Amino acid sequence: MKLSLDDLDHKILQILETDGRAPAKTIAEQLSVNEVTVSKRLTKIIEGGFCKIIAIACLLYTSDAADDSLRVD
């Protein structure tokens, strides 16, 4: 069975485009739906391959550090 996204799914993704770390509770409040609904939709979106979760590290080289190490912010 092929999964597809409906209007609510697209609204959830729009919120995540603005704030990728928005909790399900906050998204649910903005859309006036139940938090469990948002959580289930997010699972469907991620497991269906419609969205990927990635992390980007900001590595800063601090040449003035005593040990010349990298720092992650």
TORPA-4810 file (N, C-alpha, C, O; in nm, 3 decimals):
<nodes>
NODE_1_0.084_-0.119_0.000_0.000_0.000_0.000_0.088_0.125_0.000_0.176_0.140_0.085_M
NODE_2_0.065_0.212_-0.094_0.144_0.334_-0.106_0.089_0.442_-0.012_-0.030_0.471_-0.011_K
NODE_3_0.179_0.498_0.067_0.140_0.605_0.158_0.140_0.738_0.085_0.219_0.760_-0.007_L
NODE_4_0.050_0.825_0.127_0.049_0.960_0.072_0.026_1.058_0.187_-0.020_1.020_0.294_S
NODE_5_0.060_1.181_0.162_0.045_1.285_0.263_-0.081_1.365_0.239_-0.113_1.399_0.125_L
NODE_6_-0.153_1.395_0.346_-0.272_1.478_0.333_-0.242_1.620_0.382_-0.127_1.653_0.412_D
NODE_7_-0.344_1.701_0.390_-0.329_1.842_0.427_-0.265_1.858_0.565_-0.178_1.943_0.583_D
NODE_8_-0.307_1.777_0.662_-0.250_1.786_0.796_-0.102_1.752_0.795_-0.022_1.819_0.861_L
NODE_9_-0.065_1.649_0.721_0.077_1.613_0.710_0.159_1.729_0.654_0.268_1.758_0.703_D
NODE_10_0.107_1.793_0.552_0.177_1.906_0.491_0.189_2.023_0.589_0.291_2.093_0.590_H
NODE_11_0.087_2.046_0.669_0.093_2.153_0.769_0.198_2.122_0.875_0.270_2.212_0.919_K
NODE_12_0.207_1.995_0.915_0.310_1.955_1.011_0.448_1.980_0.952_0.536_2.034_1.020_I
NODE_13_0.468_1.943_0.827_0.598_1.965_0.762_0.630_2.113_0.748_0.747_2.152_0.760_L
NODE_14_0.530_2.196_0.723_0.553_2.341_0.713_0.605_2.396_0.846_0.695_2.480_0.848_Q
NODE_15_0.547_2.350_0.955_0.593_2.395_1.087_0.735_2.349_1.110_0.817_2.425_1.162_I
NODE_16_0.766_2.225_1.074_0.900_2.173_1.093_1.003_2.242_1.004_1.121_2.247_1.039_L
NODE_17_0.961_2.294_0.889_1.053_2.371_0.805_1.096_2.498_0.875_1.209_2.544_0.857_E
NODE_18_1.007_2.555_0.955_1.038_2.677_1.030_1.119_2.645_1.155_1.215_2.715_1.188_T
NODE_19_1.079_2.538_1.224_1.147_2.497_1.346_1.157_2.345_1.347_1.065_2.276_1.389_D
NODE_20_1.270_2.295_1.301_1.290_2.152_1.290_1.293_2.077_1.422_1.290_1.954_1.425_G
NODE_21_1.301_2.151_1.531_1.304_2.088_1.663_1.174_2.107_1.740_1.167_2.081_1.860_R
NODE_22_1.071_2.152_1.671_0.942_2.176_1.737_0.887_2.045_1.793_0.877_1.946_1.720_A
NODE_23_0.850_2.043_1.922_0.793_1.921_1.978_0.651_1.897_1.928_0.581_1.990_1.888_P
NODE_24_0.610_1.771_1.932_0.476_1.733_1.885_0.369_1.813_1.958_0.268_1.850_1.897_A
NODE_25_0.389_1.840_2.085_0.290_1.916_2.163_0.269_2.056_2.106_0.156_2.103_2.092_K
NODE_26_0.379_2.122_2.072_0.371_2.258_2.016_0.304_2.256_1.879_0.220_2.341_1.850_T
NODE_27_0.340_2.159_1.797_0.279_2.146_1.665_0.129_2.122_1.680_0.048_2.182_1.609_I
NODE_28_0.093_2.033_1.772_-0.048_2.001_1.795_-0.126_2.125_1.838_-0.239_2.147_1.792_A
NODE_29_-0.068_2.205_1.925_-0.135_2.327_1.970_-0.156_2.424_1.855_-0.262_2.486_1.843_E
NODE_30_-0.055_2.438_1.769_-0.065_2.531_1.656_-0.171_2.487_1.556_-0.235_2.570_1.492_Q
NODE_31_-0.190_2.355_1.544_-0.285_2.302_1.445_-0.418_2.263_1.506_-0.508_2.217_1.436_L
NODE_32_-0.431_2.282_1.637_-0.555_2.248_1.710_-0.594_2.101_1.692_-0.709_2.069_1.665_S
NODE_33_-0.494_2.014_1.707_-0.517_1.870_1.702_-0.451_1.806_1.824_-0.377_1.873_1.896_V
NODE_34_-0.478_1.679_1.845_-0.423_1.605_1.957_-0.275_1.578_1.935_-0.232_1.554_1.822_N
NODE_35_-0.198_1.581_2.044_-0.054_1.555_2.036_-0.025_1.414_1.982_0.071_1.395_1.908_E
NODE_36_-0.107_1.317_2.020_-0.089_1.179_1.972_-0.106_1.173_1.821_-0.036_1.099_1.753_V
NODE_37_-0.200_1.251_1.769_-0.221_1.257_1.624_-0.095_1.303_1.554_-0.053_1.244_1.454_T
NODE_38_-0.035_1.410_1.606_0.088_1.463_1.547_0.200_1.360_1.556_0.273_1.339_1.459_V
NODE_39_0.214_1.296_1.670_0.319_1.194_1.687_0.304_1.081_1.587_0.402_1.037_1.526_S
NODE_40_0.182_1.033_1.569_0.157_0.925_1.473_0.184_0.971_1.330_0.239_0.896_1.250_K
NODE_41_0.145_1.094_1.299_0.170_1.147_1.165_0.320_1.161_1.140_0.367_1.132_1.030_R
NODE_42_0.394_1.207_1.240_0.539_1.220_1.224_0.604_1.085_1.200_0.695_1.073_1.118_L
NODE_43_0.557_0.983_1.271_0.609_0.848_1.248_0.581_0.804_1.105_0.670_0.750_1.039_T
NODE_44_0.460_0.829_1.057_0.424_0.792_0.920_0.510_0.867_0.818_0.557_0.809_0.721_K
NODE_45_0.531_0.996_0.842_0.610_1.079_0.752_0.755_1.029_0.745_0.812_1.018_0.637_I
NODE_46_0.812_1.001_0.861_0.953_0.957_0.866_0.969_0.816_0.811_1.056_0.791_0.727_I
NODE_47_0.886_0.724_0.860_0.898_0.585_0.815_0.860_0.569_0.667_0.908_0.477_0.601_E
NODE_48_0.776_0.657_0.617_0.737_0.652_0.477_0.842_0.712_0.385_0.827_0.707_0.262_G
NODE_49_0.947_0.770_0.442_1.055_0.826_0.362_1.026_0.964_0.307_1.096_1.012_0.218_G
NODE_50_0.923_1.030_0.360_0.888_1.164_0.313_0.977_1.271_0.374_0.983_1.384_0.325_F
NODE_51_1.045_1.236_0.482_1.127_1.331_0.556_1.240_1.254_0.624_1.219_1.142_0.671_C
NODE_52_1.358_1.314_0.630_1.470_1.255_0.700_1.512_1.346_0.814_1.499_1.468_0.805_K
NODE_53_1.560_1.286_0.919_1.615_1.363_1.031_1.766_1.362_1.016_1.828_1.257_1.010_I
NODE_54_1.824_1.481_1.010_1.968_1.493_0.999_2.019_1.589_1.105_1.943_1.670_1.159_I
NODE_55_2.145_1.579_1.135_2.208_1.671_1.229_2.330_1.732_1.162_2.402_1.664_1.089_A
NODE_56_2.350_1.858_1.186_2.466_1.927_1.131_2.543_1.986_1.249_2.490_2.066_1.326_I
NODE_57_2.667_1.948_1.261_2.751_1.998_1.370_2.823_2.123_1.324_2.869_2.132_1.210_A
NODE_58_2.831_2.217_1.411_2.906_2.340_1.384_3.039_2.327_1.456_3.049_2.349_1.577_C
NODE_59_3.142_2.292_1.381_3.274_2.273_1.439_3.357_2.400_1.422_3.370_2.454_1.312_L
NODE_60_3.410_2.446_1.531_3.493_2.566_1.528_3.633_2.532_1.574_3.652_2.472_1.680_L
NODE_61_3.730_2.569_1.495_3.869_2.549_1.534_3.913_2.671_1.611_3.906_2.783_1.561_Y
NODE_62_3.958_2.649_1.732_4.003_2.761_1.814_4.155_2.755_1.826_4.209_2.679_1.906_T
NODE_63_4.222_2.835_1.745_4.368_2.832_1.742_4.429_2.893_1.868_4.546_2.870_1.898_S
NODE_64_4.349_2.970_1.941_4.403_3.030_2.061_4.385_2.941_2.183_4.429_2.976_2.292_D
NODE_65_4.322_2.826_2.164_4.304_2.733_2.276_4.438_2.672_2.315_4.524_2.649_2.230_A
NODE_66_4.454_2.646_2.441_4.580_2.591_2.491_4.612_2.456_2.431_4.728_2.422_2.410_A
NODE_67_4.506_2.377_2.401_4.531_2.243_2.349_4.500_2.232_2.199_4.496_2.121_2.147_D
NODE_68_4.478_2.343_2.128_4.447_2.344_1.986_4.339_2.242_1.948_4.357_2.164_1.855_D
NODE_69_4.230_2.242_2.019_4.125_2.144_1.997_4.008_2.202_1.916_3.999_2.322_1.893_S
NODE_70_3.921_2.113_1.876_3.797_2.153_1.810_3.687_2.167_1.914_3.683_2.092_2.013_L
NODE_71_3.600_2.262_1.891_3.487_2.282_1.982_3.359_2.270_1.903_3.349_2.322_1.792_R
NODE_72_3.260_2.202_1.957_3.129_2.189_1.892_3.032_2.280_1.963_3.013_2.270_2.084_V
NODE_73_2.970_2.369_1.886_2.868_2.459_1.942_2.731_2.409_1.910_2.632_2.471_1.949_D
</nodes>
